[in-house]
Amino acid sequence: MKRPSISPALTLFLLSPFVGELLSGSSPPAEYFALPGFIILHLLYGGGALLARELKIRWHLGVGSLILLGCAYGVVEEGIMVASFFNPGWVDLGTLGVYGRWLGVNWVWSVGLTIYHALVSITAPVLLVELAYPSLGGKPWLSRRWLIAVAVAFIGDVLFGVVGFSAMLSYYPPTTHLLGALAVAALFVFIAKRLPPDFLRWGVKPPRRPLFLFIVGLLGALLSAMGLYVLPNIPGMPPIVPIVTIAAVAVLVIRYLQGFNWRRATPVHVLAVVTGSLAVFVPVSIIQEFDETRLDNTTGMSLVGLLFALGIILLYMRLQRQSRDIMKSSGAFHPMRRKDKEITDPAEIRAVLQEARHITVAMSVGDEPYLVTLSHGYDAERNCLFFHCAPKGRKVEMLRVNPLIWGQALVDGGYQQGDCDHLYRTAQFRGVVTFVTDQVEKEHALRIMIRHLDENPETVIAKQITPHSTGRILIGRIDITEMTGKKADKVIVQL
């Protein structure tokens, strides 16, 4: 097994604070690059992003869980380390130190910053780096030793911040509030670990054009900003309105995007959503540099925004080439040259899938191909194939990153001695892999596979299918999107 690559880990370590602090203008260049703040910010943001991403991969989670881990990070940073959730005098609060404050908590700020860090500081940088390193998308980026080192550094940085910010600001949050924040962060992690990995991949609608998805991300960011910075300044506005607005925008945008079939999306579609949610920072960074109402030094913010835009453009150009290849692969099968050998009857193609004892499946991530042979069962009613495997392994990691596959089933008629010919029937198919989590569907899949292979299936089914046995294995479902067939059922003396 190859050792984890440090390149994407280092990129994420640098990118997360760049987006969360520098690009947003929270820490302009003069403040961002000053020591020791530079080190503190990178251990916090970079360490938090790396931990969230490694937990996502090692626990076999999806983007939905990554967002929840980002929420946990937001609570740790703002609720525990700097205590801005509770400190009414926090420098960035303005009217939010009074408006919406209840039981010693700045509620509008707390909800807004939790979602901000989840999406901007953690999820967006992780997705951008995974897009930049497609062949490493489903693999850990840190060895066990480095993972422990990052975790220790992150925790140490947070504890240092708790003591340092309390002393510097002369504000000491109540112990009950700190314990409450810790409990909320732990709850986010608990839910994230139990969220189905394909939670955001359940949709069936084909993805919209990247420009449309870019606009969805942009509108979500603008509406969230309105809830955090505009609504609280409207006279007579009840605090519950901006709180609900901020949370509802995040939920509704995620739910809307969840309706698309992201297994059929290209990396450009993902990039469009991510950059749409961050695009507002580019013009804002230019405005901030010339904002005379700011008391800090904002020199260089324009350059920061332009550099980020340039990086996104370069990544987009690179992904466009990759996207064209993926789109080509989703077209029709290449016309068969030997029409006399083509199987045109769908029932005959399905018969091959039912008769073959195994299937061969090809998959890829980036420029790395992989091939496996699998025992299977064919569900003719749903036109899908089931297979089972261990919960961990190379094919599982690759399929979680790119579930699009090509496969073949073969019924071998054997070499014909003396005739220099070989008889066969094959079914070629394209499909999308989903890992089954529903207990009922798991049992259904196992029954189909056992009946496909065993001579006495009902005896085996009664003995083998139990909640305990199904909980230990992973079931994959291949939803066939297109198939064709080819056969040589008689000897043809023709070379």
matplotlib code that plots the C-alpha trace (Angstrom):
import matplotlib.pyplot as plt

x = [0.0, 1.3, 2.1, -0.3, 0.7, 1.6, 1.0, -2.9, -2.6, -0.2, -2.4, -5.5, -3.5, -2.7, -5.9, -8.4, -7.1, -6.5, -10.3, -11.7, -9.6, -7.6, -10.0, -12.9, -11.1, -11.3, -7.5, -6.1, -2.6, -0.8, -2.5, -2.6, 1.1, 2.3, 3.8, 2.7, -0.9, 0.1, 1.1, -2.0, -4.4, -2.9, -2.8, -6.5, -8.0, -5.5, -5.5, -9.3, -9.8, -7.3, -9.0, -12.5, -11.3, -9.4, -12.4, -14.6, -12.3, -11.4, -15.1, -16.3, -18.5, -19.9, -20.1, -23.1, -21.0, -18.2, -20.5, -21.5, -17.8, -17.4, -20.2, -18.3, -15.2, -17.1, -18.3, -14.8, -13.3, -16.0, -17.6, -14.5, -11.3, -12.2, -15.6, -17.2, -20.5, -20.6, -18.5, -20.7, -17.6, -16.1, -14.5, -16.4, -19.9, -21.1, -24.8, -24.9, -23.3, -26.7, -29.1, -30.4, -28.4, -30.2, -28.9, -25.4, -25.3, -25.0, -27.5, -27.5, -23.7, -23.5, -25.8, -24.2, -20.6, -21.3, -22.7, -20.0, -17.2, -18.9, -19.2, -16.5, -13.7, -14.0, -16.2, -15.2, -11.4, -11.7, -13.7, -11.4, -8.3, -10.0, -10.8, -7.2, -6.0, -8.6, -6.6, -6.2, -9.8, -10.8, -7.6, -6.2, -3.7, -2.1, -0.4, -1.5, 1.5, 0.8, -2.9, -2.1, 0.4, -2.2, -4.8, -2.4, -1.3, -5.0, -6.0, -3.0, -3.7, -7.3, -6.3, -3.6, -6.3, -8.7, -6.1, -4.6, -7.9, -9.4, -6.3, -6.0, -9.7, -10.3, -13.3, -13.8, -16.8, -18.8, -17.7, -21.3, -21.2, -17.9, -19.1, -22.3, -20.3, -18.2, -21.3, -22.8, -19.5, -19.5, -23.1, -22.3, -19.5, -21.8, -24.4, -21.8, -20.5, -23.9, -25.1, -25.3, -22.3, -24.6, -26.9, -26.3, -26.4, -30.0, -31.3, -32.5, -32.6, -29.7, -27.4, -28.1, -25.5, -22.5, -23.4, -26.8, -25.2, -22.7, -25.6, -27.3, -24.1, -23.8, -27.4, -27.0, -24.0, -25.7, -28.9, -26.9, -24.9, -28.1, -29.4, -26.2, -25.4, -28.6, -31.6, -30.3, -29.9, -33.5, -35.3, -37.9, -36.7, -37.2, -33.9, -35.6, -36.0, -32.3, -31.6, -34.2, -33.2, -29.5, -30.4, -33.2, -31.0, -28.3, -30.8, -32.9, -29.8, -28.4, -31.8, -32.2, -28.7, -29.5, -32.2, -29.6, -28.0, -24.4, -23.1, -23.7, -22.1, -18.6, -15.9, -16.9, -20.4, -18.9, -16.5, -19.4, -21.3, -18.2, -16.9, -20.4, -20.5, -17.1, -17.3, -18.7, -15.4, -13.6, -15.4, -15.7, -11.9, -11.4, -14.0, -12.4, -9.0, -10.5, -13.0, -11.9, -14.3, -12.1, -9.6, -7.2, -4.7, -6.4, -3.6, -3.3, -6.8, -7.4, -4.4, -5.7, -9.1, -7.5, -5.1, -8.0, -9.9, -6.9, -6.5, -10.1, -9.9, -6.8, -8.5, -11.6, -9.5, -7.9, -11.2, -12.8, -10.4, -11.2, -14.9, -15.0, -13.5, -16.2, -19.0, -17.7, -17.8, -21.5, -22.5, -23.8, -21.8, -19.5, -21.3, -20.5, -18.5, -19.6, -23.4, -23.8, -22.5, -24.5, -27.3, -30.2, -32.8, -32.8, -34.2, -31.2, -28.8, -30.5, -30.3, -26.5, -26.4, -28.6, -26.5, -23.0, -21.3, -19.4, -19.0, -15.9, -16.1, -13.8, -13.6, -11.2, -10.3, -8.5, -6.0, -5.8, -7.8, -8.8, -10.4, -12.2, -14.1, -17.2, -19.8, -23.1, -26.9, -29.1, -32.4, -34.3, -37.3, -35.0, -32.4, -29.6, -26.8, -25.9, -22.4, -21.0, -17.5, -15.6, -16.5, -12.9, -10.6, -9.3, -12.4, -14.7, -12.5, -12.5, -16.2, -17.0, -15.1, -16.3, -19.2, -19.4, -18.4, -18.1, -18.7, -19.0, -20.7, -19.4, -21.0, -18.0, -18.8, -15.2, -12.5, -13.5, -10.7, -9.6, -11.7, -9.6, -12.7, -14.2, -17.9, -19.3, -22.1, -21.3, -23.2, -21.5, -23.0, -22.5, -23.8, -23.6, -22.7, -24.6, -23.7, -26.8, -27.5, -31.2, -31.4, -34.4, -32.6, -29.5, -31.4, -33.1, -29.7, -28.3, -31.3, -30.8, -27.1, -27.6, -30.3, -28.0, -25.2, -26.3, -28.0, -30.0, -30.6, -33.5, -31.5, -28.6, -30.8, -32.5, -29.2, -27.0, -29.2, -29.4, -29.1, -25.7, -24.4, -25.7, -24.2, -20.7, -20.6, -21.0, -23.6, -23.1, -25.8, -25.0, -27.9, -27.5, -27.9, -27.1, -26.1, -25.4, -24.4, -22.3, -22.1, -20.5, -22.8, -21.5, -18.2, -17.2, -14.1, -12.9, -9.8]
y = [0.0, 3.4, 5.9, 8.8, 11.8, 15.0, 17.3, 17.5, 17.6, 20.6, 22.3, 21.9, 23.0, 26.3, 26.8, 26.5, 29.6, 31.4, 31.1, 31.3, 34.2, 36.0, 35.9, 36.8, 39.8, 38.7, 38.9, 41.2, 40.4, 42.6, 40.7, 37.3, 37.0, 38.4, 36.0, 34.3, 34.7, 33.0, 29.9, 30.0, 30.4, 27.5, 25.1, 26.0, 26.2, 23.9, 21.3, 21.4, 20.9, 18.0, 16.3, 16.7, 15.4, 12.4, 11.4, 11.6, 9.2, 6.8, 6.6, 6.2, 9.2, 11.6, 15.4, 15.6, 14.3, 16.7, 19.6, 18.4, 18.0, 21.6, 22.6, 20.9, 22.9, 26.1, 25.5, 24.6, 27.8, 30.3, 28.8, 27.4, 28.9, 32.6, 32.4, 34.9, 33.0, 34.3, 37.5, 40.6, 42.6, 40.5, 42.9, 41.6, 41.6, 45.2, 45.2, 41.4, 41.7, 43.0, 42.1, 38.5, 37.9, 35.6, 33.5, 34.8, 33.6, 35.8, 33.6, 35.3, 35.3, 31.7, 30.3, 32.3, 31.5, 27.8, 27.5, 29.9, 27.7, 24.5, 25.6, 28.1, 27.2, 23.4, 21.9, 24.3, 24.0, 20.2, 19.9, 22.2, 20.2, 16.9, 18.3, 19.4, 15.9, 13.5, 10.3, 10.8, 11.8, 8.6, 8.0, 9.2, 12.1, 11.6, 8.6, 7.5, 9.3, 12.5, 12.3, 12.1, 14.9, 17.2, 16.3, 17.1, 20.4, 21.3, 20.6, 22.4, 25.4, 25.6, 25.3, 28.0, 30.2, 29.6, 30.9, 33.6, 35.2, 35.2, 36.9, 39.4, 40.4, 40.0, 37.9, 34.5, 32.6, 30.6, 27.0, 25.9, 27.7, 26.1, 22.6, 23.3, 24.2, 21.1, 19.0, 20.6, 20.0, 16.3, 16.0, 17.2, 14.6, 11.9, 12.7, 13.0, 9.5, 8.0, 9.9, 7.6, 8.3, 8.8, 11.2, 14.0, 11.6, 10.3, 12.6, 11.4, 14.7, 15.2, 18.0, 21.5, 23.4, 24.5, 28.2, 27.5, 25.7, 28.6, 31.0, 28.7, 28.8, 32.6, 33.3, 31.0, 33.0, 36.4, 35.4, 34.0, 37.3, 39.2, 37.2, 37.8, 41.4, 43.1, 41.9, 42.5, 46.2, 46.7, 48.5, 46.3, 43.1, 40.2, 38.2, 34.9, 36.1, 36.4, 33.2, 31.2, 32.9, 31.9, 28.3, 28.0, 29.2, 26.6, 23.8, 24.7, 25.1, 21.8, 20.1, 21.5, 20.3, 16.9, 16.5, 16.1, 12.8, 13.8, 10.4, 11.7, 15.1, 16.1, 17.8, 21.1, 20.8, 20.5, 23.3, 25.5, 25.1, 25.6, 28.7, 30.2, 30.1, 31.8, 34.2, 37.0, 37.3, 38.4, 41.8, 42.2, 41.9, 44.7, 46.9, 46.2, 47.5, 50.9, 50.9, 53.9, 52.9, 50.0, 50.7, 47.9, 47.8, 46.2, 46.8, 43.8, 42.6, 43.3, 41.1, 38.3, 38.3, 38.4, 35.5, 33.4, 34.1, 33.2, 29.9, 29.0, 29.8, 27.6, 24.7, 25.2, 24.9, 21.8, 20.2, 21.1, 18.8, 16.0, 16.8, 16.4, 12.9, 12.0, 13.4, 11.4, 8.2, 8.9, 8.8, 5.8, 2.6, 2.6, 1.0, -2.7, -3.6, -7.3, -6.8, -10.5, -11.1, -8.3, -9.3, -7.0, -8.7, -7.1, -10.3, -12.3, -9.7, -10.0, -13.8, -13.5, -11.5, -14.2, -17.1, -15.8, -16.9, -13.7, -10.2, -8.1, -4.4, -1.6, 1.7, 4.7, 7.7, 10.4, 8.6, 5.5, 2.5, -0.6, -3.9, -6.5, -9.7, -10.1, -12.7, -11.2, -11.5, -9.9, -8.3, -8.3, -6.3, -3.3, -4.1, -3.9, -6.1, -6.8, -7.7, -8.0, -7.2, -6.2, -2.7, -1.5, -1.9, -0.3, -0.8, 0.6, 3.7, 4.3, 3.7, 6.2, 8.8, 7.8, 5.4, 5.2, 1.8, -0.4, -4.1, -7.4, -10.7, -13.8, -17.1, -19.1, -21.7, -22.7, -23.0, -25.2, -27.7, -28.1, -25.1, -22.2, -20.6, -19.7, -19.7, -17.2, -14.8, -11.5, -8.6, -5.3, -2.6, 0.8, 1.6, 3.5, 2.0, 2.7, 1.1, -0.3, 0.8, -0.3, -3.6, -4.8, -4.2, -5.8, -9.0, -8.8, -8.5, -11.5, -13.6, -12.8, -13.5, -16.8, -17.9, -17.0, -19.2, -21.9, -25.2, -25.3, -21.5, -21.6, -23.7, -21.3, -18.3, -19.5, -20.3, -17.4, -14.3, -12.7, -9.1, -10.0, -11.4, -8.6, -6.0, -7.3, -7.0, -4.3, -4.6, -2.8, -2.2, -1.5, 0.4, -0.4, 2.7, 1.0, -2.4, -4.3, -7.8, -9.9, -13.6, -16.3, -19.2, -21.2, -22.0, -19.6, -20.5, -17.0, -15.4]
z = [0.0, -0.9, 1.8, 2.1, 0.0, 1.9, -1.0, -0.7, 3.1, 2.9, 0.3, 2.6, 5.6, 3.8, 1.9, 4.8, 6.7, 3.4, 2.6, 6.1, 7.4, 4.7, 1.7, 3.9, 5.2, 8.8, 9.0, 6.2, 4.9, 7.5, 10.3, 8.6, 7.9, 11.2, 13.8, 16.0, 14.5, 11.3, 13.2, 15.4, 12.4, 10.5, 13.4, 14.0, 10.5, 8.7, 11.5, 11.8, 8.1, 7.9, 10.9, 9.4, 6.0, 7.5, 9.7, 6.6, 4.7, 7.6, 8.7, 5.1, 5.3, 2.7, 2.1, 4.4, 7.3, 6.3, 6.7, 10.2, 11.1, 9.9, 12.3, 15.1, 14.1, 14.1, 17.6, 18.8, 17.3, 18.1, 21.2, 23.0, 21.7, 21.2, 23.0, 20.6, 21.0, 24.6, 24.8, 24.1, 23.6, 20.8, 18.2, 15.2, 16.8, 16.5, 17.3, 17.5, 21.0, 22.2, 19.5, 19.9, 23.1, 25.5, 28.4, 27.8, 24.2, 21.1, 19.2, 15.7, 15.6, 16.9, 14.3, 11.5, 12.4, 12.9, 9.4, 8.0, 9.3, 8.3, 4.6, 4.1, 6.4, 6.2, 3.4, 0.6, 1.0, 1.4, -1.8, -3.7, -2.8, -3.6, -7.0, -7.5, -6.5, -8.0, -7.9, -4.1, -3.4, -1.6, 0.3, 3.6, 3.2, 6.6, 8.1, 11.5, 13.1, 11.2, 12.1, 15.8, 15.5, 13.8, 16.4, 19.3, 17.6, 17.0, 20.6, 21.9, 19.7, 21.0, 24.6, 24.1, 22.5, 25.5, 27.9, 25.6, 24.5, 28.0, 29.3, 26.4, 26.4, 30.2, 29.4, 31.0, 29.7, 32.2, 32.6, 31.9, 28.5, 27.6, 28.5, 26.6, 23.5, 23.9, 24.1, 21.0, 19.1, 20.2, 19.1, 15.6, 15.4, 16.7, 14.1, 11.3, 12.0, 11.7, 8.6, 5.5, 3.3, 0.3, 2.1, -0.5, -3.4, -3.2, -5.9, -9.3, -11.3, -13.8, -12.6, -14.0, -16.0, -14.0, -14.4, -12.8, -9.9, -9.5, -9.2, -6.6, -4.5, -4.9, -3.9, -0.9, 0.2, -0.4, 1.5, 4.4, 4.6, 4.5, 7.5, 9.5, 8.6, 7.2, 9.0, 12.5, 11.6, 10.6, 13.4, 15.1, 13.5, 15.9, 16.5, 15.5, 11.9, 11.1, 13.0, 11.1, 7.8, 8.2, 9.1, 6.5, 3.7, 4.4, 4.8, 1.7, -0.5, 0.6, 0.2, -3.3, -4.3, -2.7, -5.4, -8.1, -9.1, -8.2, -9.4, -12.9, -12.2, -13.4, -11.2, -12.9, -11.4, -7.9, -8.6, -9.7, -6.4, -4.3, -6.1, -6.3, -2.5, -2.3, -5.3, -3.2, -1.4, -4.6, -5.1, -1.3, -0.9, -3.4, -1.6, 1.8, 0.7, 0.0, 2.9, 5.0, 7.9, 8.8, 11.5, 10.5, 7.7, 4.6, 2.1, -0.2, 0.0, -3.7, -4.6, -2.3, -4.1, -7.6, -6.7, -5.5, -8.7, -10.8, -8.9, -9.5, -13.2, -13.5, -11.7, -13.8, -17.0, -15.8, -14.8, -18.1, -19.9, -17.4, -17.6, -21.4, -21.0, -18.5, -20.6, -23.6, -21.5, -20.7, -24.4, -26.4, -26.9, -29.9, -32.8, -33.0, -36.0, -36.3, -36.6, -37.0, -33.5, -31.8, -29.3, -30.0, -27.8, -24.3, -22.8, -24.2, -22.7, -19.4, -19.7, -19.9, -16.6, -15.0, -16.3, -15.8, -12.6, -12.1, -13.5, -14.2, -13.2, -14.2, -12.3, -12.1, -10.1, -12.0, -14.2, -12.0, -13.4, -11.4, -12.3, -10.1, -10.6, -8.4, -7.6, -8.2, -8.3, -11.0, -10.1, -13.4, -12.1, -11.2, -13.8, -11.2, -10.0, -6.4, -5.0, -1.6, -0.2, 2.9, 4.3, 3.5, 0.5, -2.6, -4.7, -2.0, -1.7, -5.4, -5.8, -3.1, -5.1, -8.6, -8.6, -12.4, -13.7, -16.8, -16.6, -18.4, -17.8, -19.7, -20.5, -21.8, -24.5, -24.6, -27.3, -30.1, -30.7, -34.3, -35.5, -34.1, -32.7, -29.3, -28.4, -25.9, -25.0, -23.2, -21.8, -21.5, -19.2, -17.8, -14.3, -11.1, -7.8, -4.6, -1.3, 0.4, 4.0, 4.3, 6.2, 4.2, 0.9, 2.2, 2.9, -0.5, -2.2, -0.3, -1.2, -4.9, -4.8, -3.0, -5.4, -8.3, -7.1, -4.7, -5.6, -2.4, -1.9, 0.6, 3.1, 2.9, 3.1, 6.3, 7.9, 6.7, 6.5, 10.0, 11.3, 12.6, 9.4, 7.2, 9.5, 8.9, 5.1, 2.6, -0.2, -3.5, -6.0, -9.7, -11.3, -15.0, -17.2, -20.5, -21.8, -25.0, -25.9, -28.2, -29.0, -31.0, -30.8, -33.7, -35.3, -38.1, -40.1, -40.6, -39.2]

ax = plt.figure().add_subplot(projection="3d")
ax.plot(x, y, z, "-o")
ax.set_aspect("equal")
plt.show()
